[in-house]
Amino acid sequence: MIAIPQFAAPGPLIARLRGVATSPHAAVAAAAVLLVAAGSALVSFLGPLGGASGAHATLGKAPRGWHEALKAPHGHVVSHDVIRLSARPLAPMAAPTWNAAAPSPTQAWASGPLPAAPIAGFFAPGPGGPLPIIAADGRTPFQAYARPFQSNGRPKVALVIGGLGLNARATQQAIETLPGPVTLSFVPYAEGLQGWIDLARQHGHEVLLETPMEPENYPDNDPGPYTLMARGGAQETAKKLEWVLSRATGYFGLTNYLGSRFLAEPAAYEAFAAAARARGLGFIDDGSAAASAGGLPRASAAYVVDDQLTAKAVDDQLLRLEARALQKGQALGSGFAYPVTLEKVAAWAASVEARGYQLAPASALATRR
């Protein structure tokens, strides 16, 4: 693997992680980190989480899905070395509660574990690790790694839950408590990334890999050393994307992390789309690139379900998602692995099909355009 340089890390990524801690004490610790930028306090904050209950109503407005950064109190942007932090060993976890002999409640949602990655014929060695390739028979990694889906004619609703891999407890909760059709999105800088993807696929989840892209307020908000830059040129874009892709296998496509400036630059987007298309991948965005095509399987989120971090706000957005699916025949939403999001999405997913909808993976809503 390529050694990761010690660059200043993206503020928004750490900012989004502060929503993962749910106890009042963790919230106080997070506030202290934001005010004094104390490295030791941040490491403590990123450790094991408290219970699922918490003062969700006090968290206020979240960043819009994977859009621009959430600023700290008094306008200070959090900026820490996420590359260094992600290299630290993860906190010990309990053994997974799901296995083939004793199915968990969520296993009923899945058609069974997805095939283990990598699948022969869909990868080739790269300078930093295995890279996805189109198979000799023309089949693509998108087809090989997407969750199988058969429409039953009902309106389709799909969700992508992102930001996974940096916080062990939140990642395990998302994998084990959300139904298989919910698509999971992982951060490429995460330690043990392949293990997380393997566990997600074992539980029936298809997987996206988040691609850091330049936001409007770069470098104040810096997604890291492998950020795709709007003026970086096709060769630089392809090289950085190759590093991202080499971090793991088993994903059917990519999604953007930030990227308001990058995605608004047609030449930059085309260079990215061409590189992804050549490797047989899809691109599912958070709504930032809804008008972009690129000749590869595409879908864009219509709503961010946790734009406001309260239980009622998440419920309301999920109802909006249903309404759009009823009107359009299908609807895709996005969210982040906040405790309130995971709790409300799990409850919503348990009843959405009884209301006449079909819960679908994000890949099932993608079309080539």
Secondary structure as the mmCIF struct_conf table of DSSP 4:
data_model
#
loop_
_struct_conf.conf_type_id
_struct_conf.id
_struct_conf.beg_label_comp_id
_struct_conf.beg_label_asym_id
_struct_conf.beg_label_seq_id
_struct_conf.end_label_comp_id
_struct_conf.end_label_asym_id
_struct_conf.end_label_seq_id
HELX_LH_PP_P HELX_LH_PP_P1 ILE A 2 PRO A 5
HELX_LH_PP_P HELX_LH_PP_P2 PHE A 7 PRO A 10
HELX_RH_AL_P HELX_RH_AL_P1 GLY A 11 LEU A 17
HELX_RH_3T_P HELX_RH_3T_P1 ARG A 18 VAL A 20
BEND BEND1 SER A 23 SER A 23
HELX_RH_AL_P HELX_RH_AL_P2 PRO A 24 VAL A 36
HELX_RH_AL_P HELX_RH_AL_P3 GLY A 39 PHE A 45
TURN_TY1_P TURN_TY1_P1 LEU A 46 LEU A 46
BEND BEND2 GLY A 47 PRO A 48
BEND BEND3 ALA A 52 ALA A 52
HELX_RH_3T_P HELX_RH_3T_P2 HIS A 56 THR A 58
BEND BEND4 LEU A 59 LEU A 59
STRN STRN1 LYS A 61 LYS A 61
HELX_LH_PP_P HELX_LH_PP_P3 ALA A 62 PRO A 63
BEND BEND5 ARG A 64 ARG A 64
TURN_TY1_P TURN_TY1_P2 GLY A 65 TRP A 66
BEND BEND6 HIS A 67 GLU A 68
HELX_LH_PP_P HELX_LH_PP_P4 ALA A 69 ALA A 72
HELX_RH_3T_P HELX_RH_3T_P3 PRO A 73 GLY A 75
HELX_LH_PP_P HELX_LH_PP_P5 HIS A 76 VAL A 78
HELX_RH_AL_P HELX_RH_AL_P4 VAL A 82 SER A 86
TURN_TY1_P TURN_TY1_P3 ALA A 87 ALA A 87
BEND BEND7 ARG A 88 ARG A 88
HELX_LH_PP_P HELX_LH_PP_P6 PRO A 89 PRO A 92
HELX_LH_PP_P HELX_LH_PP_P7 ALA A 94 PRO A 96
BEND BEND8 THR A 97 THR A 97
BEND BEND9 ALA A 100 ALA A 102
HELX_RH_3T_P HELX_RH_3T_P4 PRO A 105 TRP A 109
BEND BEND10 ALA A 110 GLY A 112
HELX_LH_PP_P HELX_LH_PP_P8 PRO A 113 ALA A 116
BEND BEND11 ALA A 117 PRO A 118
HELX_LH_PP_P HELX_LH_PP_P9 ILE A 119 ILE A 119
TURN_TY1_P TURN_TY1_P4 ALA A 120 GLY A 121
BEND BEND12 PHE A 122 PHE A 122
STRN STRN2 PHE A 123 PRO A 125
BEND BEND13 PRO A 127 GLY A 129
STRN STRN3 PRO A 130 PRO A 132
TURN_TY1_P TURN_TY1_P5 ALA A 136 ASP A 137
BEND BEND14 GLY A 138 GLY A 138
HELX_RH_AL_P HELX_RH_AL_P5 PRO A 141 TYR A 145
BEND BEND15 ALA A 146 ALA A 146
HELX_LH_PP_P HELX_LH_PP_P10 ARG A 147 PRO A 148
BEND BEND16 GLY A 153 ARG A 154
HELX_LH_PP_P HELX_LH_PP_P11 PRO A 155 PRO A 155
STRN STRN4 LYS A 156 LEU A 164
TURN_TY1_P TURN_TY1_P6 GLY A 165 GLY A 165
BEND BEND17 LEU A 166 ASN A 167
HELX_RH_AL_P HELX_RH_AL_P6 ALA A 168 THR A 177
BEND BEND18 LEU A 178 LEU A 178
TURN_TY1_P TURN_TY1_P7 GLY A 180 PRO A 181
BEND BEND19 VAL A 182 VAL A 182
STRN STRN5 THR A 183 PHE A 186
TURN_TY1_P TURN_TY1_P8 PRO A 188 TYR A 189
TURN_TY1_P TURN_TY1_P9 GLU A 191 GLY A 192
HELX_RH_AL_P HELX_RH_AL_P7 LEU A 193 GLN A 202
TURN_TY1_P TURN_TY1_P10 HIS A 203 GLY A 204
STRN STRN6 VAL A 207 MET A 213
TURN_TY1_P TURN_TY1_P11 GLU A 216 ASP A 220
BEND BEND20 ASN A 221 ASN A 221
TURN_TY1_P TURN_TY1_P12 PRO A 225 TYR A 226
HELX_LH_PP_P HELX_LH_PP_P12 THR A 227 THR A 227
STRN STRN7 LEU A 228 LEU A 228
HELX_LH_PP_P HELX_LH_PP_P13 MET A 229 MET A 229
TURN_TY1_P TURN_TY1_P13 ALA A 230 ARG A 231
BEND BEND21 GLY A 232 GLY A 232
HELX_RH_AL_P HELX_RH_AL_P8 ALA A 234 LEU A 245
TURN_TY1_P TURN_TY1_P14 SER A 246 ARG A 247
BEND BEND22 THR A 249 THR A 249
BEND BEND23 PHE A 252 PHE A 252
STRN STRN8 GLY A 253 LEU A 258
HELX_RH_AL_P HELX_RH_AL_P9 SER A 260 LEU A 263
TURN_TY1_P TURN_TY1_P15 ALA A 264 ALA A 264
HELX_RH_AL_P HELX_RH_AL_P10 PRO A 266 ALA A 278
TURN_TY1_P TURN_TY1_P16 ARG A 279 GLY A 280
STRN STRN9 GLY A 282 ASP A 285
BEND BEND24 ASP A 286 GLY A 287
TURN_TY1_P TURN_TY1_P17 SER A 288 ALA A 291
BEND BEND25 GLY A 295 LEU A 296
STRN STRN10 PRO A 297 SER A 300
BEND BEND26 ALA A 302 ALA A 302
STRN STRN11 TYR A 303 VAL A 304
TURN_TY1_P TURN_TY1_P18 VAL A 305 ASP A 306
BEND BEND27 ASP A 307 ASP A 307
STRN STRN12 GLN A 308 GLN A 308
BEND BEND28 THR A 310 THR A 310
HELX_RH_AL_P HELX_RH_AL_P11 ALA A 311 LYS A 328
BEND BEND29 GLY A 329 GLY A 329
STRN STRN13 GLN A 330 PHE A 336
HELX_RH_AL_P HELX_RH_AL_P12 PRO A 339 ALA A 349
TURN_TY1_P TURN_TY1_P19 ALA A 350 VAL A 352
HELX_RH_3T_P HELX_RH_3T_P5 GLU A 353 ARG A 355
TURN_TY1_P TURN_TY1_P20 GLY A 356 GLY A 356
STRN STRN14 GLN A 358 LEU A 359
HELX_RH_3T_P HELX_RH_3T_P6 ALA A 362 LEU A 365
STRN STRN15 THR A 367 ARG A 368
#
